[in-house]
């Protein structure tokens, strides 16, 4: 498979990962009541794609006890975060 075929498929796979409800390892609570939305994500992807989230995640490291990490970002609108998480 040529690179020009591989990269679009890889991008599509990353978008599909965002919708995966089975293998996520972090939840992100975004917004303020009554406009709060919970996003499911993958820490490794967030860590490498966003220096801002890397700093937050470094203080909220996932424990190896099977629990899912959780962070709150109340000062971001859920609609804006949706764009950030999909296209950043």
PDB file with SEQRES, HELIX, SHEET and CRYST1 records, atoms N, CA, C and O in Angstrom:
SEQRES   1 A   88  UNK UNK UNK UNK UNK UNK UNK UNK UNK UNK UNK UNK UNK          
SEQRES   2 A   88  UNK UNK UNK UNK UNK UNK UNK UNK UNK UNK UNK UNK UNK          
SEQRES   3 A   88  UNK UNK UNK UNK UNK UNK UNK UNK UNK UNK UNK UNK UNK          
SEQRES   4 A   88  UNK UNK UNK UNK UNK UNK UNK UNK UNK UNK UNK UNK UNK          
SEQRES   5 A   88  UNK UNK UNK UNK UNK UNK UNK UNK UNK UNK UNK UNK UNK          
SEQRES   6 A   88  UNK UNK UNK UNK UNK UNK UNK UNK UNK UNK UNK UNK UNK          
SEQRES   7 A   88  UNK UNK UNK UNK UNK UNK UNK UNK UNK UNK                      
HELIX    1 AA1 UNK A    3  UNK A   18  1                                  16    
HELIX    2 AA2 UNK A   43  UNK A   49  1                                   7    
HELIX    3 AA3 UNK A   51  UNK A   58  1                                   8    
HELIX    4 AA4 UNK A   78  UNK A   87  1                                  10    
SHEET    1 AA1 3 UNK A  35  UNK A  41  0                                        
SHEET    2 AA1 3 UNK A  26  UNK A  32 -1                                        
SHEET    3 AA1 3 UNK A  69  UNK A  73  1                                        
CRYST1    1.000    1.000    1.000  90.00  90.00  90.00 P 1           1          
ATOM      1  N   UNK A   1       0.849  -1.177   0.000  1.00  0.00           N  
ATOM      2  CA  UNK A   1       0.000   0.000   0.000  1.00  0.00           C  
ATOM      3  C   UNK A   1       0.893   1.237   0.000  1.00  0.00           C  
ATOM      4  O   UNK A   1       1.788   1.354   0.837  1.00  0.00           O  
ATOM      5  N   UNK A   2       0.663   2.132  -0.904  1.00  0.00           N  
ATOM      6  CA  UNK A   2       1.454   3.353  -1.019  1.00  0.00           C  
ATOM      7  C   UNK A   2       1.097   4.317   0.107  1.00  0.00           C  
ATOM      8  O   UNK A   2       0.003   4.262   0.667  1.00  0.00           O  
ATOM      9  N   UNK A   3       2.052   5.209   0.430  1.00  0.00           N  
ATOM     10  CA  UNK A   3       1.816   6.195   1.490  1.00  0.00           C  
ATOM     11  C   UNK A   3       0.570   7.029   1.230  1.00  0.00           C  
ATOM     12  O   UNK A   3      -0.162   7.367   2.161  1.00  0.00           O  
ATOM     13  N   UNK A   4       0.328   7.362  -0.044  1.00  0.00           N  
ATOM     14  CA  UNK A   4      -0.830   8.202  -0.345  1.00  0.00           C  
ATOM     15  C   UNK A   4      -2.147   7.465  -0.112  1.00  0.00           C  
ATOM     16  O   UNK A   4      -3.200   8.101  -0.061  1.00  0.00           O  
ATOM     17  N   UNK A   5      -2.114   6.148   0.029  1.00  0.00           N  
ATOM     18  CA  UNK A   5      -3.300   5.374   0.384  1.00  0.00           C  
ATOM     19  C   UNK A   5      -3.342   5.100   1.888  1.00  0.00           C  
ATOM     20  O   UNK A   5      -4.415   5.033   2.488  1.00  0.00           O  
ATOM     21  N   UNK A   6      -2.173   4.945   2.477  1.00  0.00           N  
ATOM     22  CA  UNK A   6      -2.067   4.580   3.885  1.00  0.00           C  
ATOM     23  C   UNK A   6      -2.486   5.716   4.819  1.00  0.00           C  
ATOM     24  O   UNK A   6      -3.236   5.489   5.769  1.00  0.00           O  
ATOM     25  N   UNK A   7      -2.011   6.930   4.559  1.00  0.00           N  
ATOM     26  CA  UNK A   7      -2.262   8.046   5.473  1.00  0.00           C  
ATOM     27  C   UNK A   7      -3.742   8.404   5.599  1.00  0.00           C  
ATOM     28  O   UNK A   7      -4.199   8.639   6.717  1.00  0.00           O  
ATOM     29  N   UNK A   8      -4.517   8.458   4.511  1.00  0.00           N  
ATOM     30  CA  UNK A   8      -5.958   8.708   4.703  1.00  0.00           C  
ATOM     31  C   UNK A   8      -6.637   7.616   5.531  1.00  0.00           C  
ATOM     32  O   UNK A   8      -7.519   7.908   6.339  1.00  0.00           O  
ATOM     33  N   UNK A   9      -6.235   6.374   5.334  1.00  0.00           N  
ATOM     34  CA  UNK A   9      -6.810   5.272   6.101  1.00  0.00           C  
ATOM     35  C   UNK A   9      -6.440   5.410   7.578  1.00  0.00           C  
ATOM     36  O   UNK A   9      -7.275   5.189   8.455  1.00  0.00           O  
ATOM     37  N   UNK A  10      -5.198   5.773   7.847  1.00  0.00           N  
ATOM     38  CA  UNK A  10      -4.750   5.979   9.222  1.00  0.00           C  
ATOM     39  C   UNK A  10      -5.546   7.106   9.881  1.00  0.00           C  
ATOM     40  O   UNK A  10      -5.969   6.975  11.029  1.00  0.00           O  
ATOM     41  N   UNK A  11      -5.748   8.196   9.169  1.00  0.00           N  
ATOM     42  CA  UNK A  11      -6.547   9.304   9.702  1.00  0.00           C  
ATOM     43  C   UNK A  11      -7.963   8.852  10.012  1.00  0.00           C  
ATOM     44  O   UNK A  11      -8.524   9.216  11.045  1.00  0.00           O  
ATOM     45  N   UNK A  12      -8.540   8.064   9.123  1.00  0.00           N  
ATOM     46  CA  UNK A  12      -9.889   7.547   9.348  1.00  0.00           C  
ATOM     47  C   UNK A  12      -9.923   6.647  10.586  1.00  0.00           C  
ATOM     48  O   UNK A  12     -10.872   6.699  11.369  1.00  0.00           O  
ATOM     49  N   UNK A  13      -8.889   5.825  10.760  1.00  0.00           N  
ATOM     50  CA  UNK A  13      -8.820   4.955  11.936  1.00  0.00           C  
ATOM     51  C   UNK A  13      -8.762   5.767  13.226  1.00  0.00           C  
ATOM     52  O   UNK A  13      -9.396   5.396  14.214  1.00  0.00           O  
ATOM     53  N   UNK A  14      -8.013   6.863  13.232  1.00  0.00           N  
ATOM     54  CA  UNK A  14      -7.942   7.701  14.426  1.00  0.00           C  
ATOM     55  C   UNK A  14      -9.302   8.317  14.749  1.00  0.00           C  
ATOM     56  O   UNK A  14      -9.664   8.419  15.921  1.00  0.00           O  
ATOM     57  N   UNK A  15     -10.054   8.724  13.743  1.00  0.00           N  
ATOM     58  CA  UNK A  15     -11.398   9.248  13.991  1.00  0.00           C  
ATOM     59  C   UNK A  15     -12.315   8.162  14.535  1.00  0.00           C  
ATOM     60  O   UNK A  15     -13.155   8.438  15.391  1.00  0.00           O  
ATOM     61  N   UNK A  16     -12.168   6.939  14.055  1.00  0.00           N  
ATOM     62  CA  UNK A  16     -12.974   5.823  14.553  1.00  0.00           C  
ATOM     63  C   UNK A  16     -12.649   5.518  16.013  1.00  0.00           C  
ATOM     64  O   UNK A  16     -13.530   5.134  16.782  1.00  0.00           O  
ATOM     65  N   UNK A  17     -11.389   5.690  16.388  1.00  0.00           N  
ATOM     66  CA  UNK A  17     -10.976   5.456  17.775  1.00  0.00           C  
ATOM     67  C   UNK A  17     -11.743   6.381  18.721  1.00  0.00           C  
ATOM     68  O   UNK A  17     -12.083   5.983  19.835  1.00  0.00           O  
ATOM     69  N   UNK A  18     -12.017   7.609  18.285  1.00  0.00           N  
ATOM     70  CA  UNK A  18     -12.762   8.554  19.126  1.00  0.00           C  
ATOM     71  C   UNK A  18     -14.161   8.053  19.452  1.00  0.00           C  
ATOM     72  O   UNK A  18     -14.709   8.373  20.507  1.00  0.00           O  
ATOM     73  N   UNK A  19     -14.734   7.278  18.559  1.00  0.00           N  
ATOM     74  CA  UNK A  19     -16.087   6.761  18.770  1.00  0.00           C  
ATOM     75  C   UNK A  19     -16.098   5.394  19.443  1.00  0.00           C  
ATOM     76  O   UNK A  19     -17.167   4.843  19.706  1.00  0.00           O  
ATOM     77  N   UNK A  20     -14.937   4.848  19.722  1.00  0.00           N  
ATOM     78  CA  UNK A  20     -14.823   3.521  20.327  1.00  0.00           C  
ATOM     79  C   UNK A  20     -15.237   3.593  21.797  1.00  0.00           C  
ATOM     80  O   UNK A  20     -14.621   4.316  22.580  1.00  0.00           O  
ATOM     81  N   UNK A  21     -16.250   2.866  22.162  1.00  0.00           N  
ATOM     82  CA  UNK A  21     -16.732   2.880  23.543  1.00  0.00           C  
ATOM     83  C   UNK A  21     -16.190   1.715  24.357  1.00  0.00           C  
ATOM     84  O   UNK A  21     -16.667   1.456  25.462  1.00  0.00           O  
ATOM     85  N   UNK A  22     -15.209   1.018  23.829  1.00  0.00           N  
ATOM     86  CA  UNK A  22     -14.723  -0.173  24.516  1.00  0.00           C  
ATOM     87  C   UNK A  22     -13.312  -0.029  25.072  1.00  0.00           C  
ATOM     88  O   UNK A  22     -13.042  -0.530  26.164  1.00  0.00           O  
ATOM     89  N   UNK A  23     -12.420   0.622  24.378  1.00  0.00           N  
ATOM     90  CA  UNK A  23     -11.013   0.589  24.767  1.00  0.00           C  
ATOM     91  C   UNK A  23     -10.446   1.923  25.247  1.00  0.00           C  
ATOM     92  O   UNK A  23      -9.225   2.060  25.328  1.00  0.00           O  
ATOM     93  N   UNK A  24     -11.271   2.896  25.563  1.00  0.00           N  
ATOM     94  CA  UNK A  24     -10.773   4.182  26.045  1.00  0.00           C  
ATOM     95  C   UNK A  24     -10.194   4.019  27.447  1.00  0.00           C  
ATOM     96  O   UNK A  24     -10.533   3.075  28.161  1.00  0.00           O  
ATOM     97  N   UNK A  25      -9.313   4.952  27.839  1.00  0.00           N  
ATOM     98  CA  UNK A  25      -8.721   4.854  29.173  1.00  0.00           C  
ATOM     99  C   UNK A  25      -8.783   6.164  29.958  1.00  0.00           C  
ATOM    100  O   UNK A  25      -8.164   6.293  31.014  1.00  0.00           O  
ATOM    101  N   UNK A  26      -9.535   7.136  29.433  1.00  0.00           N  
ATOM    102  CA  UNK A  26      -9.726   8.389  30.164  1.00  0.00           C  
ATOM    103  C   UNK A  26     -11.079   8.985  29.782  1.00  0.00           C  
ATOM    104  O   UNK A  26     -11.522   8.876  28.638  1.00  0.00           O  
ATOM    105  N   UNK A  27     -11.724   9.615  30.760  1.00  0.00           N  
ATOM    106  CA  UNK A  27     -12.914  10.412  30.476  1.00  0.00           C  
ATOM    107  C   UNK A  27     -12.578  11.863  30.794  1.00  0.00           C  
ATOM    108  O   UNK A  27     -11.865  12.162  31.751  1.00  0.00           O  
ATOM    109  N   UNK A  28     -13.111  12.749  29.967  1.00  0.00           N  
ATOM    110  CA  UNK A  28     -12.855  14.172  30.128  1.00  0.00           C  
ATOM    111  C   UNK A  28     -14.203  14.866  30.265  1.00  0.00           C  
ATOM    112  O   UNK A  28     -15.022  14.843  29.347  1.00  0.00           O  
ATOM    113  N   UNK A  29     -14.420  15.474  31.409  1.00  0.00           N  
ATOM    114  CA  UNK A  29     -15.665  16.191  31.685  1.00  0.00           C  
ATOM    115  C   UNK A  29     -15.461  17.648  31.296  1.00  0.00           C  
ATOM    116  O   UNK A  29     -14.635  18.350  31.879  1.00  0.00           O  
ATOM    117  N   UNK A  30     -16.223  18.091  30.304  1.00  0.00           N  
ATOM    118  CA  UNK A  30     -16.010  19.414  29.721  1.00  0.00           C  
ATOM    119  C   UNK A  30     -17.252  20.282  29.913  1.00  0.00           C  
ATOM    120  O   UNK A  30     -18.379  19.815  29.752  1.00  0.00           O  
ATOM    121  N   UNK A  31     -17.028  21.555  30.261  1.00  0.00           N  
ATOM    122  CA  UNK A  31     -18.120  22.504  30.403  1.00  0.00           C  
ATOM    123  C   UNK A  31     -18.572  22.669  31.841  1.00  0.00           C  
ATOM    124  O   UNK A  31     -18.047  22.043  32.762  1.00  0.00           O  
ATOM    125  N   UNK A  32     -19.568  23.536  32.002  1.00  0.00           N  
ATOM    126  CA  UNK A  32     -20.155  23.817  33.316  1.00  0.00           C  
ATOM    127  C   UNK A  32     -21.632  23.480  33.264  1.00  0.00           C  
ATOM    128  O   UNK A  32     -22.260  23.543  32.207  1.00  0.00           O  
ATOM    129  N   UNK A  33     -22.191  23.115  34.434  1.00  0.00           N  
ATOM    130  CA  UNK A  33     -23.623  22.811  34.511  1.00  0.00           C  
ATOM    131  C   UNK A  33     -24.431  23.990  33.996  1.00  0.00           C  
ATOM    132  O   UNK A  33     -24.100  25.132  34.315  1.00  0.00           O  
ATOM    133  N   UNK A  34     -25.442  23.767  33.240  1.00  0.00           N  
ATOM    134  CA  UNK A  34     -26.016  22.490  32.817  1.00  0.00           C  
ATOM    135  C   UNK A  34     -25.452  21.985  31.489  1.00  0.00           C  
ATOM    136  O   UNK A  34     -25.983  21.036  30.913  1.00  0.00           O  
ATOM    137  N   UNK A  35     -24.386  22.608  31.002  1.00  0.00           N  
ATOM    138  CA  UNK A  35     -23.825  22.259  29.696  1.00  0.00           C  
ATOM    139  C   UNK A  35     -22.523  21.481  29.856  1.00  0.00           C  
ATOM    140  O   UNK A  35     -21.446  21.964  29.507  1.00  0.00           O  
ATOM    141  N   UNK A  36     -22.643  20.275  30.386  1.00  0.00           N  
ATOM    142  CA  UNK A  36     -21.485  19.408  30.611  1.00  0.00           C  
ATOM    143  C   UNK A  36     -21.587  18.216  29.673  1.00  0.00           C  
ATOM    144  O   UNK A  36     -22.663  17.653  29.475  1.00  0.00           O  
ATOM    145  N   UNK A  37     -20.451  17.841  29.101  1.00  0.00           N  
ATOM    146  CA  UNK A  37     -20.410  16.651  28.252  1.00  0.00           C  
ATOM    147  C   UNK A  37     -19.188  15.831  28.643  1.00  0.00           C  
ATOM    148  O   UNK A  37     -18.127  16.379  28.939  1.00  0.00           O  
ATOM    149  N   UNK A  38     -19.350  14.517  28.642  1.00  0.00           N  
ATOM    150  CA  UNK A  38     -18.251  13.604  28.949  1.00  0.00           C  
ATOM    151  C   UNK A  38     -17.709  13.043  27.637  1.00  0.00           C  
ATOM    152  O   UNK A  38     -18.457  12.500  26.823  1.00  0.00           O  
ATOM    153  N   UNK A  39     -16.409  13.180  27.447  1.00  0.00           N  
ATOM    154  CA  UNK A  39     -15.732  12.636  26.276  1.00  0.00           C  
ATOM    155  C   UNK A  39     -14.892  11.445  26.711  1.00  0.00           C  
ATOM    156  O   UNK A  39     -14.274  11.471  27.776  1.00  0.00           O  
ATOM    157  N   UNK A  40     -14.869  10.421  25.904  1.00  0.00           N  
ATOM    158  CA  UNK A  40     -13.983   9.274  26.123  1.00  0.00           C  
ATOM    159  C   UNK A  40     -12.793   9.432  25.184  1.00  0.00           C  
ATOM    160  O   UNK A  40     -12.947   9.844  24.035  1.00  0.00           O  
ATOM    161  N   UNK A  41     -11.613   9.102  25.683  1.00  0.00           N  
ATOM    162  CA  UNK A  41     -10.420   9.304  24.860  1.00  0.00           C  
ATOM    163  C   UNK A  41      -9.335   8.304  25.241  1.00  0.00           C  
ATOM    164  O   UNK A  41      -9.523   7.429  26.086  1.00  0.00           O  
ATOM    165  N   UNK A  42      -8.205   8.471  24.587  1.00  0.00           N  
ATOM    166  CA  UNK A  42      -7.048   7.603  24.792  1.00  0.00           C  
ATOM    167  C   UNK A  42      -5.873   8.482  25.206  1.00  0.00           C  
ATOM    168  O   UNK A  42      -5.436   9.357  24.458  1.00  0.00           O  
ATOM    169  N   UNK A  43      -5.376   8.233  26.403  1.00  0.00           N  
ATOM    170  CA  UNK A  43      -4.338   9.088  26.973  1.00  0.00           C  
ATOM    171  C   UNK A  43      -3.109   9.199  26.087  1.00  0.00           C  
ATOM    172  O   UNK A  43      -2.540  10.283  25.955  1.00  0.00           O  
ATOM    173  N   UNK A  44      -2.696   8.114  25.490  1.00  0.00           N  
ATOM    174  CA  UNK A  44      -1.472   8.150  24.689  1.00  0.00           C  
ATOM    175  C   UNK A  44      -1.632   9.096  23.496  1.00  0.00           C  
ATOM    176  O   UNK A  44      -0.691   9.805  23.139  1.00  0.00           O  
ATOM    177  N   UNK A  45      -2.799   9.109  22.888  1.00  0.00           N  
ATOM    178  CA  UNK A  45      -3.026  10.006  21.753  1.00  0.00           C  
ATOM    179  C   UNK A  45      -3.068  11.453  22.226  1.00  0.00           C  
ATOM    180  O   UNK A  45      -2.449  12.323  21.613  1.00  0.00           O  
ATOM    181  N   UNK A  46      -3.791  11.718  23.308  1.00  0.00           N  
ATOM    182  CA  UNK A  46      -3.849  13.077  23.846  1.00  0.00           C  
ATOM    183  C   UNK A  46      -2.463  13.569  24.232  1.00  0.00           C  
ATOM    184  O   UNK A  46      -2.113  14.721  23.977  1.00  0.00           O  
ATOM    185  N   UNK A  47      -1.688  12.708  24.836  1.00  0.00           N  
ATOM    186  CA  UNK A  47      -0.343  13.055  25.283  1.00  0.00           C  
ATOM    187  C   UNK A  47       0.546  13.510  24.129  1.00  0.00           C  
ATOM    188  O   UNK A  47       1.301  14.473  24.270  1.00  0.00           O  
ATOM    189  N   UNK A  48       0.463  12.838  23.013  1.00  0.00           N  
ATOM    190  CA  UNK A  48       1.334  13.159  21.888  1.00  0.00           C  
ATOM    191  C   UNK A  48       0.783  14.251  20.985  1.00  0.00           C  
ATOM    192  O   UNK A  48       1.545  14.855  20.231  1.00  0.00           O  
ATOM    193  N   UNK A  49      -0.515  14.524  21.037  1.00  0.00           N  
ATOM    194  CA  UNK A  49      -1.112  15.515  20.150  1.00  0.00           C  
ATOM    195  C   UNK A  49      -1.246  16.896  20.781  1.00  0.00           C  
ATOM    196  O   UNK A  49      -1.388  17.884  20.061  1.00  0.00           O  
ATOM    197  N   UNK A  50      -1.205  16.989  22.109  1.00  0.00           N  
ATOM    198  CA  UNK A  50      -1.475  18.272  22.747  1.00  0.00           C  
ATOM    199  C   UNK A  50      -0.547  18.531  23.932  1.00  0.00           C  
ATOM    200  O   UNK A  50      -0.635  17.834  24.943  1.00  0.00           O  
ATOM    201  N   UNK A  51       0.336  19.518  23.824  1.00  0.00           N  
ATOM    202  CA  UNK A  51       1.188  19.865  24.965  1.00  0.00           C  
ATOM    203  C   UNK A  51       0.365  20.289  26.190  1.00  0.00           C  
ATOM    204  O   UNK A  51       0.744  19.996  27.324  1.00  0.00           O  
ATOM    205  N   UNK A  52      -0.749  20.973  25.962  1.00  0.00           N  
ATOM    206  CA  UNK A  52      -1.622  21.398  27.060  1.00  0.00           C  
ATOM    207  C   UNK A  52      -2.164  20.190  27.813  1.00  0.00           C  
ATOM    208  O   UNK A  52      -2.068  20.121  29.038  1.00  0.00           O  
ATOM    209  N   UNK A  53      -2.735  19.237  27.077  1.00  0.00           N  
ATOM    210  CA  UNK A  53      -3.275  18.043  27.732  1.00  0.00           C  
ATOM    211  C   UNK A  53      -2.163  17.179  28.318  1.00  0.00           C  
ATOM    212  O   UNK A  53      -2.380  16.503  29.324  1.00  0.00           O  
ATOM    213  N   UNK A  54      -0.982  17.186  27.713  1.00  0.00           N  
ATOM    214  CA  UNK A  54       0.154  16.441  28.268  1.00  0.00           C  
ATOM    215  C   UNK A  54       0.473  16.926  29.676  1.00  0.00           C  
ATOM    216  O   UNK A  54       0.730  16.124  30.573  1.00  0.00           O  
ATOM    217  N   UNK A  55       0.456  18.260  29.868  1.00  0.00           N  
ATOM    218  CA  UNK A  55       0.728  18.810  31.206  1.00  0.00           C  
ATOM    219  C   UNK A  55      -0.341  18.370  32.202  1.00  0.00           C  
ATOM    220  O   UNK A  55      -0.026  18.000  33.332  1.00  0.00           O  
ATOM    221  N   UNK A  56      -1.593  18.410  31.786  1.00  0.00           N  
ATOM    222  CA  UNK A  56      -2.679  17.991  32.674  1.00  0.00           C  
ATOM    223  C   UNK A  56      -2.570  16.502  32.982  1.00  0.00           C  
ATOM    224  O   UNK A  56      -2.716  16.087  34.132  1.00  0.00           O  
ATOM    225  N   UNK A  57      -2.315  15.708  31.959  1.00  0.00           N  
ATOM    226  CA  UNK A  57      -2.245  14.258  32.148  1.00  0.00           C  
ATOM    227  C   UNK A  57      -1.059  13.848  33.008  1.00  0.00           C  
ATOM    228  O   UNK A  57      -1.123  12.833  33.701  1.00  0.00           O  
ATOM    229  N   UNK A  58       0.017  14.617  32.976  1.00  0.00           N  
ATOM    230  CA  UNK A  58       1.194  14.253  33.768  1.00  0.00           C  
ATOM    231  C   UNK A  58       0.898  14.310  35.264  1.00  0.00           C  
ATOM    232  O   UNK A  58       1.573  13.649  36.054  1.00  0.00           O  
ATOM    233  N   UNK A  59      -0.102  15.093  35.658  1.00  0.00           N  
ATOM    234  CA  UNK A  59      -0.481  15.156  37.068  1.00  0.00           C  
ATOM    235  C   UNK A  59      -1.656  14.242  37.387  1.00  0.00           C  
ATOM    236  O   UNK A  59      -2.045  14.114  38.547  1.00  0.00           O  
ATOM    237  N   UNK A  60      -2.222  13.606  36.366  1.00  0.00           N  
ATOM    238  CA  UNK A  60      -3.360  12.700  36.543  1.00  0.00           C  
ATOM    239  C   UNK A  60      -3.045  11.337  35.938  1.00  0.00           C  
ATOM    240  O   UNK A  60      -3.852  10.780  35.194  1.00  0.00           O  
ATOM    241  N   UNK A  61      -1.892  10.814  36.254  1.00  0.00           N  
ATOM    242  CA  UNK A  61      -1.483   9.540  35.665  1.00  0.00           C  
ATOM    243  C   UNK A  61      -2.450   8.424  36.030  1.00  0.00           C  
ATOM    244  O   UNK A  61      -2.953   8.348  37.150  1.00  0.00           O  
ATOM    245  N   UNK A  62      -2.689   7.573  35.063  1.00  0.00           N  
ATOM    246  CA  UNK A  62      -3.590   6.437  35.259  1.00  0.00           C  
ATOM    247  C   UNK A  62      -2.948   5.435  36.207  1.00  0.00           C  
ATOM    248  O   UNK A  62      -1.766   5.108  36.091  1.00  0.00           O  
ATOM    249  N   UNK A  63      -3.747   4.963  37.135  1.00  0.00           N  
ATOM    250  CA  UNK A  63      -3.266   3.927  38.047  1.00  0.00           C  
ATOM    251  C   UNK A  63      -3.363   2.583  37.345  1.00  0.00           C  
ATOM    252  O   UNK A  63      -4.191   2.408  36.451  1.00  0.00           O  
ATOM    253  N   UNK A  64      -2.543   1.656  37.731  1.00  0.00           N  
ATOM    254  CA  UNK A  64      -2.556   0.325  37.122  1.00  0.00           C  
ATOM    255  C   UNK A  64      -3.541  -0.611  37.808  1.00  0.00           C  
ATOM    256  O   UNK A  64      -3.317  -1.821  37.859  1.00  0.00           O  
ATOM    257  N   UNK A  65      -4.626  -0.063  38.332  1.00  0.00           N  
ATOM    258  CA  UNK A  65      -5.611  -0.904  39.016  1.00  0.00           C  
ATOM    259  C   UNK A  65      -6.873  -1.112  38.182  1.00  0.00           C  
ATOM    260  O   UNK A  65      -7.882  -1.603  38.689  1.00  0.00           O  
ATOM    261  N   UNK A  66      -6.816  -0.740  36.912  1.00  0.00           N  
ATOM    262  CA  UNK A  66      -7.956  -0.947  36.029  1.00  0.00           C  
ATOM    263  C   UNK A  66      -8.960   0.191  36.014  1.00  0.00           C  
ATOM    264  O   UNK A  66      -9.917   0.154  35.241  1.00  0.00           O  
ATOM    265  N   UNK A  67      -8.762   1.208  36.857  1.00  0.00           N  
ATOM    266  CA  UNK A  67      -9.689   2.336  36.851  1.00  0.00           C  
ATOM    267  C   UNK A  67      -9.382   3.254  35.668  1.00  0.00           C  
ATOM    268  O   UNK A  67      -8.260   3.294  35.161  1.00  0.00           O  
ATOM    269  N   UNK A  68     -10.388   3.972  35.254  1.00  0.00           N  
ATOM    270  CA  UNK A  68     -10.237   4.896  34.134  1.00  0.00           C  
ATOM    271  C   UNK A  68      -9.927   6.279  34.691  1.00  0.00           C  
ATOM    272  O   UNK A  68     -10.589   6.746  35.618  1.00  0.00           O  
ATOM    273  N   UNK A  69      -8.924   6.928  34.124  1.00  0.00           N  
ATOM    274  CA  UNK A  69      -8.564   8.279  34.554  1.00  0.00           C  
ATOM    275  C   UNK A  69      -9.694   9.242  34.193  1.00  0.00           C  
ATOM    276  O   UNK A  69     -10.450   9.001  33.252  1.00  0.00           O  
ATOM    277  N   UNK A  70      -9.801  10.328  34.946  1.00  0.00           N  
ATOM    278  CA  UNK A  70     -10.859  11.316  34.717  1.00  0.00           C  
ATOM    279  C   UNK A  70     -10.296  12.707  34.977  1.00  0.00           C  
ATOM    280  O   UNK A  70      -9.672  12.945  36.010  1.00  0.00           O  
ATOM    281  N   UNK A  71     -10.516  13.618  34.043  1.00  0.00           N  
ATOM    282  CA  UNK A  71     -10.133  15.013  34.259  1.00  0.00           C  
ATOM    283  C   UNK A  71     -11.336  15.900  33.959  1.00  0.00           C  
ATOM    284  O   UNK A  71     -12.247  15.511  33.228  1.00  0.00           O  
ATOM    285  N   UNK A  72     -11.322  17.098  34.536  1.00  0.00           N  
ATOM    286  CA  UNK A  72     -12.387  18.078  34.315  1.00  0.00           C  
ATOM    287  C   UNK A  72     -11.797  19.314  33.656  1.00  0.00           C  
ATOM    288  O   UNK A  72     -10.759  19.824  34.077  1.00  0.00           O  
ATOM    289  N   UNK A  73     -12.474  19.786  32.619  1.00  0.00           N  
ATOM    290  CA  UNK A  73     -12.095  21.013  31.928  1.00  0.00           C  
ATOM    291  C   UNK A  73     -13.332  21.925  31.879  1.00  0.00           C  
ATOM    292  O   UNK A  73     -13.971  22.043  30.833  1.00  0.00           O  
ATOM    293  N   UNK A  74     -13.666  22.565  32.998  1.00  0.00           N  
ATOM    294  CA  UNK A  74     -14.913  23.335  33.060  1.00  0.00           C  
ATOM    295  C   UNK A  74     -14.900  24.620  32.234  1.00  0.00           C  
ATOM    296  O   UNK A  74     -15.965  25.148  31.913  1.00  0.00           O  
ATOM    297  N   UNK A  75     -13.732  25.130  31.886  1.00  0.00           N  
ATOM    298  CA  UNK A  75     -13.655  26.418  31.196  1.00  0.00           C  
ATOM    299  C   UNK A  75     -13.627  26.306  29.678  1.00  0.00           C  
ATOM    300  O   UNK A  75     -13.298  27.273  28.991  1.00  0.00           O  
ATOM    301  N   UNK A  76     -13.969  25.141  29.151  1.00  0.00           N  
ATOM    302  CA  UNK A  76     -14.034  24.937  27.704  1.00  0.00           C  
ATOM    303  C   UNK A  76     -15.456  24.510  27.358  1.00  0.00           C  
ATOM    304  O   UNK A  76     -16.025  23.639  28.016  1.00  0.00           O  
ATOM    305  N   UNK A  77     -16.021  25.117  26.338  1.00  0.00           N  
ATOM    306  CA  UNK A  77     -17.350  24.705  25.887  1.00  0.00           C  
ATOM    307  C   UNK A  77     -17.268  23.327  25.240  1.00  0.00           C  
ATOM    308  O   UNK A  77     -16.330  23.059  24.490  1.00  0.00           O  
ATOM    309  N   UNK A  78     -18.227  22.453  25.514  1.00  0.00           N  
ATOM    310  CA  UNK A  78     -18.208  21.122  24.906  1.00  0.00           C  
ATOM    311  C   UNK A  78     -18.130  21.154  23.381  1.00  0.00           C  
ATOM    312  O   UNK A  78     -17.466  20.309  22.782  1.00  0.00           O  
ATOM    313  N   UNK A  79     -18.799  22.118  22.747  1.00  0.00           N  
ATOM    314  CA  UNK A  79     -18.770  22.209  21.284  1.00  0.00           C  
ATOM    315  C   UNK A  79     -17.362  22.514  20.772  1.00  0.00           C  
ATOM    316  O   UNK A  79     -16.945  21.994  19.737  1.00  0.00           O  
ATOM    317  N   UNK A  80     -16.642  23.348  21.495  1.00  0.00           N  
ATOM    318  CA  UNK A  80     -15.269  23.690  21.111  1.00  0.00           C  
ATOM    319  C   UNK A  80     -14.349  22.495  21.343  1.00  0.00           C  
ATOM    320  O   UNK A  80     -13.508  22.179  20.502  1.00  0.00           O  
ATOM    321  N   UNK A  81     -14.513  21.837  22.482  1.00  0.00           N  
ATOM    322  CA  UNK A  81     -13.660  20.686  22.774  1.00  0.00           C  
ATOM    323  C   UNK A  81     -13.885  19.569  21.764  1.00  0.00           C  
ATOM    324  O   UNK A  81     -12.945  18.861  21.404  1.00  0.00           O  
ATOM    325  N   UNK A  82     -15.119  19.405  21.306  1.00  0.00           N  
ATOM    326  CA  UNK A  82     -15.420  18.395  20.282  1.00  0.00           C  
ATOM    327  C   UNK A  82     -14.561  18.638  19.037  1.00  0.00           C  
ATOM    328  O   UNK A  82     -14.018  17.696  18.460  1.00  0.00           O  
ATOM    329  N   UNK A  83     -14.444  19.885  18.632  1.00  0.00           N  
ATOM    330  CA  UNK A  83     -13.619  20.227  17.468  1.00  0.00           C  
ATOM    331  C   UNK A  83     -12.152  19.966  17.772  1.00  0.00           C  
ATOM    332  O   UNK A  83     -11.436  19.396  16.950  1.00  0.00           O  
ATOM    333  N   UNK A  84     -11.710  20.378  18.941  1.00  0.00           N  
ATOM    334  CA  UNK A  84     -10.304  20.193  19.315  1.00  0.00           C  
ATOM    335  C   UNK A  84      -9.931  18.719  19.318  1.00  0.00           C  
ATOM    336  O   UNK A  84      -8.909  18.337  18.748  1.00  0.00           O  
ATOM    337  N   UNK A  85     -10.742  17.896  19.948  1.00  0.00           N  
ATOM    338  CA  UNK A  85     -10.382  16.487  20.097  1.00  0.00           C  
ATOM    339  C   UNK A  85     -10.431  15.745  18.754  1.00  0.00           C  
ATOM    340  O   UNK A  85      -9.699  14.773  18.564  1.00  0.00           O  
ATOM    341  N   UNK A  86     -11.271  16.185  17.836  1.00  0.00           N  
ATOM    342  CA  UNK A  86     -11.381  15.507  16.541  1.00  0.00           C  
ATOM    343  C   UNK A  86     -10.293  15.932  15.563  1.00  0.00           C  
ATOM    344  O   UNK A  86      -9.850  15.128  14.743  1.00  0.00           O  
ATOM    345  N   UNK A  87      -9.863  17.181  15.639  1.00  0.00           N  
ATOM    346  CA  UNK A  87      -8.997  17.691  14.575  1.00  0.00           C  
ATOM    347  C   UNK A  87      -7.644  18.193  15.033  1.00  0.00           C  
ATOM    348  O   UNK A  87      -6.838  18.621  14.207  1.00  0.00           O  
ATOM    349  N   UNK A  88      -7.375  18.153  16.317  1.00  0.00           N  
ATOM    350  CA  UNK A  88      -6.091  18.673  16.798  1.00  0.00           C  
ATOM    351  C   UNK A  88      -4.968  17.772  16.412  1.00  0.00           C  
ATOM    352  O   UNK A  88      -3.813  18.053  16.733  1.00  0.00           O  
TER     353      UNK A  88                                                      
END                                                                             
